[in-house]
Amino acid sequence: MKEENKKPILTKQTAEEIDEGVGKKNFQKVEAALFIAGKFLSLQELITLTDLNPILIREVIEELQEKYGKAESAIEIIKQPGADSWKMDVKQDFVYIVNKLATGKSEFTKAEQETLALISYKQPIKQSIIVKIRGNKALKLMNILRNLLK
């Protein structure tokens, strides 16, 4: 038998495996976009982000809603009322956890934040000018900020 007569055969099983792989990738694209957005994404935004057609995006969103709609998941896919927009969010039962994290203690005090804001807005700025604007406590704050940069 000649080598050129051998042609790869695309079986039904192989075609299904290819379709399944493509479907999984499409699912992951939409899921990733909704996860990172943190806001409602319109159908048009999802098309732009994922390069998928609207029919496919709607199918994937239905699958995502089914996946996250299960009781064991703390996540849900929400459709914005009156719009073709969706977002991934924490279920109401677990919002208190997110609120604890979101309203946690800041890394910097309010005074440190204000001093940093002044420095970033007016840079380059002399230390003496910062002291004139913020007062004598600014010297202590600037030393704290310098130590953080070391």
Rosetta constraint file for C-alpha pairs under 8 A:
AtomPair CA 1 CA 5 HARMONIC 7.30 0.50
AtomPair CA 2 CA 6 HARMONIC 7.36 0.50
AtomPair CA 10 CA 14 HARMONIC 6.08 0.50
AtomPair CA 10 CA 15 HARMONIC 6.59 0.50
AtomPair CA 11 CA 15 HARMONIC 6.25 0.50
AtomPair CA 12 CA 16 HARMONIC 6.17 0.50
AtomPair CA 13 CA 17 HARMONIC 6.21 0.50
AtomPair CA 14 CA 18 HARMONIC 6.24 0.50
AtomPair CA 15 CA 19 HARMONIC 6.17 0.50
AtomPair CA 16 CA 20 HARMONIC 6.00 0.50
AtomPair CA 17 CA 21 HARMONIC 6.20 0.50
AtomPair CA 18 CA 22 HARMONIC 6.25 0.50
AtomPair CA 19 CA 23 HARMONIC 5.97 0.50
AtomPair CA 20 CA 24 HARMONIC 6.07 0.50
AtomPair CA 21 CA 25 HARMONIC 6.28 0.50
AtomPair CA 22 CA 26 HARMONIC 6.23 0.50
AtomPair CA 23 CA 27 HARMONIC 6.13 0.50
AtomPair CA 24 CA 28 HARMONIC 6.19 0.50
AtomPair CA 25 CA 29 HARMONIC 6.23 0.50
AtomPair CA 26 CA 30 HARMONIC 6.47 0.50
AtomPair CA 26 CA 50 HARMONIC 7.78 0.50
AtomPair CA 26 CA 52 HARMONIC 7.50 0.50
AtomPair CA 26 CA 60 HARMONIC 7.42 0.50
AtomPair CA 27 CA 31 HARMONIC 6.10 0.50
AtomPair CA 27 CA 60 HARMONIC 5.60 0.50
AtomPair CA 27 CA 64 HARMONIC 7.83 0.50
AtomPair CA 28 CA 32 HARMONIC 5.91 0.50
AtomPair CA 29 CA 33 HARMONIC 6.26 0.50
AtomPair CA 29 CA 50 HARMONIC 5.88 0.50
AtomPair CA 30 CA 34 HARMONIC 6.24 0.50
AtomPair CA 30 CA 46 HARMONIC 7.08 0.50
AtomPair CA 30 CA 50 HARMONIC 6.56 0.50
AtomPair CA 30 CA 57 HARMONIC 7.21 0.50
AtomPair CA 30 CA 60 HARMONIC 7.16 0.50
AtomPair CA 30 CA 61 HARMONIC 7.56 0.50
AtomPair CA 31 CA 35 HARMONIC 6.02 0.50
AtomPair CA 31 CA 64 HARMONIC 7.36 0.50
AtomPair CA 32 CA 36 HARMONIC 6.22 0.50
AtomPair CA 33 CA 37 HARMONIC 6.04 0.50
AtomPair CA 33 CA 46 HARMONIC 7.35 0.50
AtomPair CA 33 CA 49 HARMONIC 7.16 0.50
AtomPair CA 33 CA 50 HARMONIC 7.77 0.50
AtomPair CA 34 CA 38 HARMONIC 7.02 0.50
AtomPair CA 34 CA 39 HARMONIC 7.85 0.50
AtomPair CA 34 CA 40 HARMONIC 7.96 0.50
AtomPair CA 34 CA 41 HARMONIC 7.17 0.50
AtomPair CA 34 CA 86 HARMONIC 7.59 0.50
AtomPair CA 34 CA 87 HARMONIC 5.56 0.50
AtomPair CA 34 CA 88 HARMONIC 5.47 0.50
AtomPair CA 35 CA 87 HARMONIC 7.72 0.50
AtomPair CA 35 CA 88 HARMONIC 5.80 0.50
AtomPair CA 37 CA 41 HARMONIC 7.40 0.50
AtomPair CA 37 CA 87 HARMONIC 7.67 0.50
AtomPair CA 38 CA 87 HARMONIC 6.90 0.50
AtomPair CA 38 CA 88 HARMONIC 7.02 0.50
AtomPair CA 38 CA 89 HARMONIC 7.57 0.50
AtomPair CA 39 CA 87 HARMONIC 5.72 0.50
AtomPair CA 39 CA 88 HARMONIC 7.77 0.50
AtomPair CA 40 CA 80 HARMONIC 7.09 0.50
AtomPair CA 40 CA 85 HARMONIC 5.55 0.50
AtomPair CA 40 CA 86 HARMONIC 4.95 0.50
AtomPair CA 40 CA 87 HARMONIC 4.54 0.50
AtomPair CA 41 CA 45 HARMONIC 5.91 0.50
AtomPair CA 41 CA 46 HARMONIC 6.46 0.50
AtomPair CA 41 CA 85 HARMONIC 5.08 0.50
AtomPair CA 41 CA 86 HARMONIC 5.42 0.50
AtomPair CA 41 CA 87 HARMONIC 6.22 0.50
AtomPair CA 42 CA 46 HARMONIC 6.29 0.50
AtomPair CA 42 CA 83 HARMONIC 7.81 0.50
AtomPair CA 42 CA 84 HARMONIC 5.70 0.50
AtomPair CA 42 CA 85 HARMONIC 4.06 0.50
AtomPair CA 42 CA 86 HARMONIC 6.64 0.50
AtomPair CA 43 CA 47 HARMONIC 6.18 0.50
AtomPair CA 43 CA 54 HARMONIC 6.91 0.50
AtomPair CA 43 CA 57 HARMONIC 7.81 0.50
AtomPair CA 43 CA 84 HARMONIC 5.78 0.50
AtomPair CA 43 CA 85 HARMONIC 5.97 0.50
AtomPair CA 44 CA 48 HARMONIC 6.25 0.50
AtomPair CA 45 CA 49 HARMONIC 6.09 0.50
AtomPair CA 46 CA 50 HARMONIC 5.87 0.50
AtomPair CA 46 CA 51 HARMONIC 7.81 0.50
AtomPair CA 46 CA 52 HARMONIC 7.84 0.50
AtomPair CA 46 CA 57 HARMONIC 7.54 0.50
AtomPair CA 47 CA 51 HARMONIC 5.25 0.50
AtomPair CA 47 CA 52 HARMONIC 5.41 0.50
AtomPair CA 47 CA 53 HARMONIC 6.29 0.50
AtomPair CA 47 CA 54 HARMONIC 6.63 0.50
AtomPair CA 47 CA 57 HARMONIC 7.57 0.50
AtomPair CA 48 CA 52 HARMONIC 7.89 0.50
AtomPair CA 52 CA 56 HARMONIC 6.51 0.50
AtomPair CA 52 CA 57 HARMONIC 6.44 0.50
AtomPair CA 53 CA 57 HARMONIC 6.29 0.50
AtomPair CA 54 CA 58 HARMONIC 6.17 0.50
AtomPair CA 55 CA 59 HARMONIC 6.35 0.50
AtomPair CA 56 CA 60 HARMONIC 6.17 0.50
AtomPair CA 57 CA 61 HARMONIC 6.10 0.50
AtomPair CA 58 CA 62 HARMONIC 6.24 0.50
AtomPair CA 59 CA 63 HARMONIC 6.38 0.50
AtomPair CA 60 CA 64 HARMONIC 6.12 0.50
AtomPair CA 61 CA 65 HARMONIC 6.03 0.50
AtomPair CA 61 CA 77 HARMONIC 7.86 0.50
AtomPair CA 62 CA 66 HARMONIC 6.20 0.50
AtomPair CA 63 CA 67 HARMONIC 6.07 0.50
AtomPair CA 64 CA 68 HARMONIC 5.98 0.50
AtomPair CA 64 CA 69 HARMONIC 7.98 0.50
AtomPair CA 64 CA 77 HARMONIC 6.93 0.50
AtomPair CA 65 CA 69 HARMONIC 5.43 0.50
AtomPair CA 65 CA 76 HARMONIC 6.64 0.50
AtomPair CA 65 CA 77 HARMONIC 5.37 0.50
AtomPair CA 65 CA 78 HARMONIC 7.97 0.50
AtomPair CA 66 CA 70 HARMONIC 6.77 0.50
AtomPair CA 68 CA 73 HARMONIC 5.70 0.50
AtomPair CA 68 CA 74 HARMONIC 7.66 0.50
AtomPair CA 68 CA 75 HARMONIC 5.78 0.50
AtomPair CA 68 CA 76 HARMONIC 5.08 0.50
AtomPair CA 68 CA 77 HARMONIC 6.87 0.50
AtomPair CA 69 CA 73 HARMONIC 7.04 0.50
AtomPair CA 69 CA 75 HARMONIC 7.76 0.50
AtomPair CA 69 CA 76 HARMONIC 5.98 0.50
AtomPair CA 69 CA 77 HARMONIC 7.75 0.50
AtomPair CA 74 CA 90 HARMONIC 5.87 0.50
AtomPair CA 74 CA 91 HARMONIC 5.49 0.50
AtomPair CA 74 CA 93 HARMONIC 7.89 0.50
AtomPair CA 74 CA 94 HARMONIC 6.82 0.50
AtomPair CA 75 CA 88 HARMONIC 6.89 0.50
AtomPair CA 75 CA 89 HARMONIC 5.70 0.50
AtomPair CA 75 CA 90 HARMONIC 4.60 0.50
AtomPair CA 75 CA 91 HARMONIC 5.50 0.50
AtomPair CA 76 CA 88 HARMONIC 5.76 0.50
AtomPair CA 76 CA 89 HARMONIC 5.49 0.50
AtomPair CA 76 CA 90 HARMONIC 6.15 0.50
AtomPair CA 76 CA 91 HARMONIC 5.97 0.50
AtomPair CA 77 CA 86 HARMONIC 6.64 0.50
AtomPair CA 77 CA 87 HARMONIC 5.64 0.50
AtomPair CA 77 CA 88 HARMONIC 4.57 0.50
AtomPair CA 77 CA 89 HARMONIC 6.32 0.50
AtomPair CA 78 CA 86 HARMONIC 5.43 0.50
AtomPair CA 78 CA 87 HARMONIC 5.39 0.50
AtomPair CA 78 CA 88 HARMONIC 6.31 0.50
AtomPair CA 78 CA 89 HARMONIC 7.08 0.50
AtomPair CA 79 CA 83 HARMONIC 7.64 0.50
AtomPair CA 79 CA 84 HARMONIC 7.29 0.50
AtomPair CA 79 CA 85 HARMONIC 5.79 0.50
AtomPair CA 79 CA 86 HARMONIC 4.41 0.50
AtomPair CA 79 CA 87 HARMONIC 6.74 0.50
AtomPair CA 80 CA 84 HARMONIC 6.95 0.50
AtomPair CA 80 CA 85 HARMONIC 5.38 0.50
AtomPair CA 80 CA 86 HARMONIC 5.85 0.50
AtomPair CA 80 CA 87 HARMONIC 7.91 0.50
AtomPair CA 90 CA 94 HARMONIC 6.39 0.50
AtomPair CA 90 CA 95 HARMONIC 6.28 0.50
AtomPair CA 91 CA 95 HARMONIC 6.61 0.50
AtomPair CA 94 CA 98 HARMONIC 7.02 0.50
AtomPair CA 95 CA 99 HARMONIC 6.14 0.50
AtomPair CA 96 CA 100 HARMONIC 6.27 0.50
AtomPair CA 97 CA 101 HARMONIC 6.53 0.50
AtomPair CA 98 CA 102 HARMONIC 5.98 0.50
AtomPair CA 99 CA 103 HARMONIC 5.86 0.50
AtomPair CA 100 CA 104 HARMONIC 5.96 0.50
AtomPair CA 108 CA 112 HARMONIC 5.74 0.50
AtomPair CA 108 CA 113 HARMONIC 6.02 0.50
AtomPair CA 109 CA 113 HARMONIC 6.18 0.50
AtomPair CA 110 CA 114 HARMONIC 6.17 0.50
AtomPair CA 111 CA 115 HARMONIC 6.18 0.50
AtomPair CA 111 CA 141 HARMONIC 7.80 0.50
AtomPair CA 112 CA 116 HARMONIC 6.07 0.50
AtomPair CA 112 CA 141 HARMONIC 6.17 0.50
AtomPair CA 112 CA 145 HARMONIC 7.80 0.50
AtomPair CA 113 CA 117 HARMONIC 6.05 0.50
AtomPair CA 114 CA 118 HARMONIC 6.20 0.50
AtomPair CA 115 CA 119 HARMONIC 6.24 0.50
AtomPair CA 115 CA 130 HARMONIC 7.78 0.50
AtomPair CA 115 CA 134 HARMONIC 7.28 0.50
AtomPair CA 115 CA 138 HARMONIC 7.17 0.50
AtomPair CA 115 CA 141 HARMONIC 7.61 0.50
AtomPair CA 115 CA 142 HARMONIC 7.90 0.50
AtomPair CA 116 CA 120 HARMONIC 6.09 0.50
AtomPair CA 117 CA 121 HARMONIC 5.98 0.50
AtomPair CA 118 CA 122 HARMONIC 5.96 0.50
AtomPair CA 118 CA 130 HARMONIC 7.70 0.50
AtomPair CA 119 CA 123 HARMONIC 5.46 0.50
AtomPair CA 119 CA 124 HARMONIC 7.45 0.50
AtomPair CA 119 CA 125 HARMONIC 6.61 0.50
AtomPair CA 119 CA 130 HARMONIC 7.71 0.50
AtomPair CA 125 CA 129 HARMONIC 6.86 0.50
AtomPair CA 125 CA 130 HARMONIC 7.32 0.50
AtomPair CA 126 CA 130 HARMONIC 6.63 0.50
AtomPair CA 127 CA 131 HARMONIC 6.30 0.50
AtomPair CA 127 CA 139 HARMONIC 7.95 0.50
AtomPair CA 128 CA 132 HARMONIC 6.25 0.50
AtomPair CA 129 CA 133 HARMONIC 6.23 0.50
AtomPair CA 130 CA 134 HARMONIC 5.77 0.50
AtomPair CA 130 CA 135 HARMONIC 7.56 0.50
AtomPair CA 130 CA 138 HARMONIC 6.89 0.50
AtomPair CA 131 CA 135 HARMONIC 4.75 0.50
AtomPair CA 131 CA 136 HARMONIC 5.62 0.50
AtomPair CA 131 CA 137 HARMONIC 7.63 0.50
AtomPair CA 131 CA 138 HARMONIC 5.57 0.50
AtomPair CA 131 CA 139 HARMONIC 6.72 0.50
AtomPair CA 132 CA 136 HARMONIC 7.79 0.50
AtomPair CA 134 CA 138 HARMONIC 5.76 0.50
AtomPair CA 136 CA 140 HARMONIC 7.81 0.50
AtomPair CA 137 CA 141 HARMONIC 6.44 0.50
AtomPair CA 138 CA 142 HARMONIC 5.96 0.50
AtomPair CA 139 CA 143 HARMONIC 6.34 0.50
AtomPair CA 140 CA 144 HARMONIC 6.37 0.50
AtomPair CA 141 CA 145 HARMONIC 6.20 0.50
AtomPair CA 142 CA 146 HARMONIC 6.02 0.50
AtomPair CA 143 CA 147 HARMONIC 6.20 0.50
AtomPair CA 144 CA 148 HARMONIC 6.39 0.50
AtomPair CA 145 CA 149 HARMONIC 6.53 0.50
AtomPair CA 146 CA 150 HARMONIC 6.67 0.50
